[in-house]
């Protein structure tokens, strides 16, 4: 699991509540159940309403994925592909059949199976490429839901503040309570802006980035599978795949 989102969200919350404590405020002052319910339930409902039921059903899974997604590194994939290329070059591509069952990556396993079965390279590239395109589109839609929620949250927070001020104006006969009630009214706006910029928008960016890395990983696998199928020299395959890696990963490979 890559902890970047947990660290980022946790750090932002520590900064916010830490600033409140340093200013002499009580963090529990913003823990108002009506404001929290309005902002979070309202935001999630509005986000779901802007999509289809398929998006709504996927929301819990994507929420968990934003925090727990494992970001794979390409170096192990390159090593695996070069190993298969060396064996295929030495013993023939059919010799890989007894090894692919040990491959953890289902996408790589399917691609190698198609190559071993003798499916035309163009068809292999087309089938696997279509799977990458589908994953890219699905990931984009998941991120869009969180982006939409990041846009709705501040406005819903303002709605909560307006409702609170309406309540305040209806009780002007008790001036001693006005200060506390006005402060409470603005808590909804605070949670709207906070949730958008600390939760929803970072989650959207995280899902985009994770999906981008996974699609790049799949593209790298396709290049390796096609090179193995073509019988290319393992050293050339290693160099070709290394050229597709991010700069920092290329340095690792060279080292």
N, C-alpha and C positions, 0 to 999 in steps of 0.2 A: 504494500500500500504506500502510495506517495502522500506524505503528510502536508504538502504545501498549503492546501485549502484550510485544513484544521489549524495550522500555525498562523495563517493570515487572519482568519476569522477570530481565533482566540486572542491574537495580538491586538486586533482592533477593539475587541470588547474590553480587554485589560486597559487599553489606553483611555477608552471612554469612561469606564467606571472609576479608573484610577484618577482621572482628571476631576470627576465629581467629588471623590473623597478628599483630594487635595484642596478643593475649593470649599470644603466644609459641608458638602451636601450628602444626603443619605441616598445611596443607589436604589433603595427600596421605594423611594418617592416616585420613581417612574414605572414601578411594577404595578400598574393599575390594570386589573383584569378586563374591564370594559374596553379600554384602549387597545390592549393586546389582542383581544378577540376581534374587534372591529378591523384592525390593520391586517392581522395575519389571515384570518378567515376570509375577510373581504378581498384581500390581494390574491390569495390562492383561487378563490371562486372566480374573480374577474379574469385571471390568467387562463383557467380552465374554460371559461365561457368564450374566450377568444380563439379556441381551437376546436378539436373534435374529441369524441369520447376515447379514442385510441390514445390521444395525448394525455388525457386525464388518468387513464389506467396506468400509463407509463410513468406518471409523475413520481410516485413513491420510489420506484426502482431507480429513476434518474437522480433523485435526491440523495439516495444512498450511494449511488455510483460517483457522484460529485466528490464525496468525502473518501470513498474507499477504493476508487479505481487504481489498479496497479499499472504504472507506466513502464512499459517494457523498453529495454535498451537494445539497439540494433546490433551490438557487437556479438552477442550470443547467436543471433540469427545468421550473421555472416559466417561465423565459425561452423555452424551446422550446415549451411549451404555449401561451403568450401569442402567440408568433409564428404558430403554426398557427391559432390563433383569429382573429387579424387577417386572415390570408389567406383562411380559410374564410368569414369575414364579408364580405370584399371580392369574392371570386371564386366562392364556393360550396365545399362540403366536398369535392367531387370533384377540385378543383384541388390537393388535398394528395397525390393519388395518386403524382405524380412525385417527391415529396419524402420520402415515408416510408422509402424504401429507404436513405436516408442516416442514418436514426435508429439510433444504436448500441444503445439499450436494446431488447432483443427483446420485452419485455413491453409497452412503449409502442407499439412497431411493430405488434404483434398487435392491440392495442386500437384503434389508429387505422385499421387495415385493416378491422376489423369495422364501425367507424363509417362508413367510406367505402363499404363494401358495402351499407349501408342496413339492417343488422341492428337489430332493435328495441332501444332503449336499456335496457329492463329486462333483456333477454337478455344484452346486453353487460355490464351491471353484475353479473349473476348468474354469467356465465362467468369474468370477471376476478376477481370476489370469491371464487369457489371456488378459483382458482389461488392467491390470497393466503392463504386458509385452509390449503391444502395446504402451502404454504411455511412458514407459521407452525408447523404441527404437526411438519413435518420438522425444522425448526430446534430446536424444543423437545426432540425426541427425541435429537438430536445432543448438545445441551448436557447432557441427563440422563445420558448415558453417562459424560461427564467428571465430572459431579457424583458419580455412583456410585463412580467410581475414587477421587475425593477422599475418599470415606467408607471405602473398603476399605484404602487405602494405610497409614494409621496402624496398623490392626489387623494387617495383614500384617507391618509392621515389628516389632510386638510379638512375633509368631510367630518372626521371625528372632532376636530377642533371647532368647526362651525356648530356642530351639534352641542358641544360643551358650552360654547358661548351663548347659544340660545337658552340653555338651561340657566346659565348665570344671569342673563337679562330677565329671566322670569322670576328671579329671586332677589331683586334689588332691595327688597324690604329688610334684608339682613346684611348690611354692609360689612359686618365683621367677618363674614365668611367669603367675601368676594375675592380676596387675594388668593386663598387656597383653591377656590373653584376655578379661577382664571388660569392658575398654574396647572391645575389638573387638565384643563381643556387643551393646553398646548402639548401635553404628553403624547397625544395621538399623532400630531405632526412630527414630533421627535421620532417616534417609532416608525412612522412611514418613511422618513428620510434615512434613518439608521438601517432599517431592514433592507431597503433598496441598495444601499451602498456597502453594507457589510455582509449581507447574505445573498440576495438574489442576483445582482450583477456580477459579483465574484464567482458565484456558482455557474452562471452562464459562460463566463470567460474560461473557467476551468473545464467545463464540458466540451467547449470548442477545442481547447488545446489538447485534451486527452484524445478526442476523436481524430484530430489532425495527426497526432503521433501514431495512433493505431492504423490510420489509413496509409501513412508513410511506411509503416512497418509492412503492411500488406503489399504495397507497391514494390518494396525491396524484395519481398518473397517472390513476387511474380517475375522480376528480372532474373533472380537466381534460378528459378525453376526453368524458365525458357533457355537460359544459358546451359544448364545441365542437360536439358533435352536436346540442345543443339550439339552437345559433345564438346563444348569449349574447354580450353585449357584452364585447370583450376586456378593457376596464378592470375590469368587474365580475368577470371570471374571475381577473384578476390579484389583485384584492382578496380574493376568496374563497380562492384558493390561499394567499395570504400569511397569511390568518387561521389556516391549518392548520399553518403552520411553527412551529418552536421559537422562543422569544423572541429569541434571538441572531440567528437567520436573518431574522426580521422586521425587526430593526434594520438588517441589511445591505441588505434590499430597500428600506427607507425611505431609507437613505443613498444 
